[in-house]
Amino acid sequence: MKQELERVKNDVETIQKALGLPPSFHREWIQWMKRDQWFSLWWCVPGIILIAAALLPFDHAKTYLGLVADQWAGILVAGSLLAVASGHSRQVSGKDGRPEGMVRESLRISGLTRQGFWFGVALAAQLAAYFIWSRQHHLPFNSFWTGLFILMGSTCLVVALSARAWILLGYAIPFLIYGLCLPLAGNHTAAKGSMLGMMFIGIAILFSAIQFWQIRKVAAAPPVA
């Protein structure tokens, strides 16, 4: 009976893979989901760096080892984002040994499947149209930056709801809140830097919270006999 259930399970996963459907979550995924939950908190690092650079009383004109404080902050943020991207690449490619179905779900969410390719093309065309439109209308940088995050946030929101890729809400909500609240900062550079840092921390918290909810949902599901 167990072998028959395994065969049916494999057949279902094969059909889901062929149709590009989201795979069913399994209990054996939980250990990897818990790792991802903790890994998501690394998104706090660039946020903390940005907040520190905005609020600490540095002399912004003074150089430290040939660079001003803001340049060092930019290098640290870029380095931390590169480290997070490297870790995410291991997850998506399955180099950490996670199950094939979980790798496929990560690829689907990241838009690295055949279906996701055309979404990526549409997203690139949308961003290109936005850049061209902003240049034609001589949009000021502050307005352009605000609109960019509102555009990205609303796009992630639509994809999260339509594809049931709930983890993308971790991008959508912080992007939208940041874009909508940014005009409130006016010309205060410290406030803008702090808000950008809080956006990264919001991404970390939401990613972790969504993954915690998914873990609880999988753990509460009745096991397959």
Beta strands, then each sheet from edge to edge (+ up, - down):
strand 1: 63-64
strand 2: 67-68
sheet 1: 1+ 2-
end
